[in-house]
Amino acid sequence: MPSRKLDIRARASQAGAPLAPPPRRRDPRSPVGCAWLAIACGSTLVAALSPAPGHAQVLELWTHQAPFGDASAAVGMGDTLMFVANNENEILGLYSRHPGGSCQGAIWSLNVRPSLSPTGSDSSADLESAVRLVDANGSRIYWLGSLGNSKTGALRPNRNRIFATRIIGSGSGSPPYSLAYVGRYDHLREDIIAWDVNNLHGLGANYFRLAASAAQNVAPQGVDGFNVEGLTLAPDGRTAYVSFRAPLVNGSGPTTATSPRTHALIVQLLNMPALVTGNPTPGPGVAVIGAPILLPLGGRGIRSIDYTRPQQYLITAGPTDAVSNPPAAPLDFRLFTWNGHPDGWPLERVTTFDAAYSPEACVLPDEHIIPQTIAEFISDDGGGNGCWRSMTCEVGLDVGWVDAPLPPTGSGALRFSRGPAPNPARHSVSFTIAVPEEQSVDLTILDVAGRRIATLWHGELSVGEHTFSWDFANADGTRARAGIFWVRLGDKDGAAVRRFVLMR
């Protein structure tokens, strides 16, 4: 067996066993027998496996009014309402999640542009993400700009703002909820770049090349650009996860001009409430940035990241630039579930999205995420038509649960050339992989809940066949219990899995 080559991502997950999900509450509005081929998102794999014809991931579709038809950030307010922002202005609107008519306007809105004191000819804050935090300061929504340049690479300081609004109301008044501006911080981009340049993460100066990504004349939507589109809370309920659409970074070492860019980047913001105590809070240098998190999302960046409870995260991943038509990996949108821990492995779902949709925000129900969980996605439909769409979809199966055929032996793709054997096994199990060219490979063991419990290989492998074995030892040295397991073989283009059973 080859010697191991591990990096900062090659650590076994230490997450505890998940709680049993509650019984699924089926949405009474969900239609039956929708034609999934004709609507926004769906799953051919789920449709193929379901005994009932016409299984649909998209359940309902709505349209909402906003200037330019843009919608890019959302926070749910119960089952029927949501606050939504767009990236063309700074009007925060309270919308019905399921309006009765087409292109319905906001129930209530607040224009925060005057409070943000923009300068220059482009005054847009380019709002892309939001998260709700309840703490000693009350119930607040934190809104974050993209921190990126213009599409042509021009510097846009107005996009570097993070600000907070206080939620007013209990849902029963008129309006049921409103917002009051609290304060802002204008230097988060500078602080994140300084964190990388000055080696505050301890990995080496300029480890992620963020200064080069954010430099003038660099477009924000390239794989080496600089563009934030996700904001959520860590499992501790206080730390913020600032999540990047771009750049993608090297998952097995420093990011260089020639290294592969395969992983999405999250930086941990440890003091988000402290950043909005002034108008603005003086800076730069106030933001406290923690350790980076690198996630393999099949060559995609993070377009939205949302959670319901600790260890219950849904990532909407997409290309750093435009989606292909028809969508093809990695230039497509896919969903991933994740436990929120830095060493947790994101699990891809089978749900797919049509090329006409750009899901850039999500509202989740307050429950454990299972395949039948119904999420509402907000689509950024910019184009000047004055309407944007939202749709409900099921999260869908984990691709690890679909034992799909692998390429034949003669294929030039990375593959299993021999599956797990013996299967079932009692003492150890082995498998052989074929590597068509020298490349970076991940070979991991997942338990039945999808948690990574052992890493057999992470790093470069030479051309040819390589045999690996696992003696059922967990990362902590204990022996795995009898049950179902998965061996996952992955590279920058995707992953294949094989299932096996450990007997007593």
C-alpha positions, 0 to 999 in steps of 0.5 A: 500500500502506498504511504499516506500523504495528508493535508489540513483537510485529511482528518477524520470527522469527530462529530457525534452521532446525529439525532434521529430525525422527527417525522416528516411534515409533508407540506399540504400544498405540495402537488402530486405528479408534477412533470419534473422535466419541465420545471426548475429543478429535479432529480433524474436519479430519484425519479428513476428510483421512485416507484411512483411516476412523475416524482418531482423535486420542484413542488411550487413556484412563485414570482415576486417583485423587485427592481431589476428582478434581482434577489440574492439574500433571504432570511425566513420569518416563520412559515409564511414570511421572509426578508429578502435583499437584492444586489442592485440596491439596498432595499430590504423587503418583507415578502410573503413566501407563498403569495397568491398572485404573480410578481407580488411586491413587498409587504414592507421595505426599508432602504438602508442605502442612506445609512451606509453612506456610499461614495463614488458613482457606483453606490451599490453594496452588492448585498449577497448574503444574510444571517439571523443571530439572536443574542444579548443584543436581541434579534438581528439580521446581519447583511453582507456585501460581496466584498468583490470588484466590479465585473470588469475588475474595478475596485468597489469599496461600497461592497465591503460593508457588513451591517446589522438590522434589528428585527421589530415585531412578533408576526401579528402586527401590521406590518408583522415585522419591520427592521431598524438599522443598527450599524456597520463595518466597512473594512471586512475585505481588508481584514480578510486579505490581511489575515492571509497576507500576514499569515494569521491563519498559520499556514504561510503568508499568502497561502490562499493568494487572496491579495492577488484575487482581490487586486484591481483589474481581476474580475470577481467571478473567475476561479481566481476572483474574490467574491463572497456569497454565503453567510451563516453561523457555526455550530456554536451559534456565535461564530460566522462562516463567511463563504466564498463563491470565488476564489477556489483554492488548492485543497492539498497545499498552498494556492499558487499560480499553477496549483489546482483550484478545487476547494471552496473557502470559508473563513470564520469571523469570530466577532461579528456583533462587535463589528457593527457597534458604530456608524461605521465602526472604525477600522481596519483591523477590528475583524477577528478571523479564525481558522480556514475551512476548505470544502470539496464541492466538485469544483464549485464555489458557495452560492448560499449556505444555510442551517436549521440547527447545529450540524444541519447545514445545506450548501447551495454550490455553483460555478464561480462564473455562469452556469452551462446550458445544459448544466454540466459539472462543475458549471452547474448548481448542486446541493450538499449537506454538511455537519458544519464542522471544519473536518466534516465531509460535505455530502452531495445530493442528487437534486439538479437545477435547470440552467434558467435558474440561479439559486442564491439564497435558501430558507430552510424549515426548523427541522433535521435535514433529510432527503424529504426536507422541503427547502425554499430557494430564491433565484437571482433572476436579474435582467430588468424584468422586475420579477424574481422567482422562488421555488420549493424543492426537496433536498433529495437523496445523497449520491452516496446512497445511489450505487450507480454504475462506474466506468468500464475497466477500459475507461480513462477515468479514475475508478474502482477496478475492483470493489470491496472484497470480501463483502461482507467482511469480518476482519478487513476489506480491500479494494483496488483503484485505477488511476489514469494519470498522476493526480490528486485522489481522495479515498475515505471511509464513510459510516452509514450516516455519511460521516468520514471516519477514516482517510486511507489516502489524500494526495497525489497518486501515480498512474496505474492500479493501487490496492488499499485495505481497511482493518475497520479501525476508526481515526481514534483507534477504536474498532468500527461497529458492525454495519453498512459502510461506504468507500468514497473515491474522489477527485476534482471532477466528482466521486464514486462510492461502493458499499460494503458490510462489516459483520460481527 
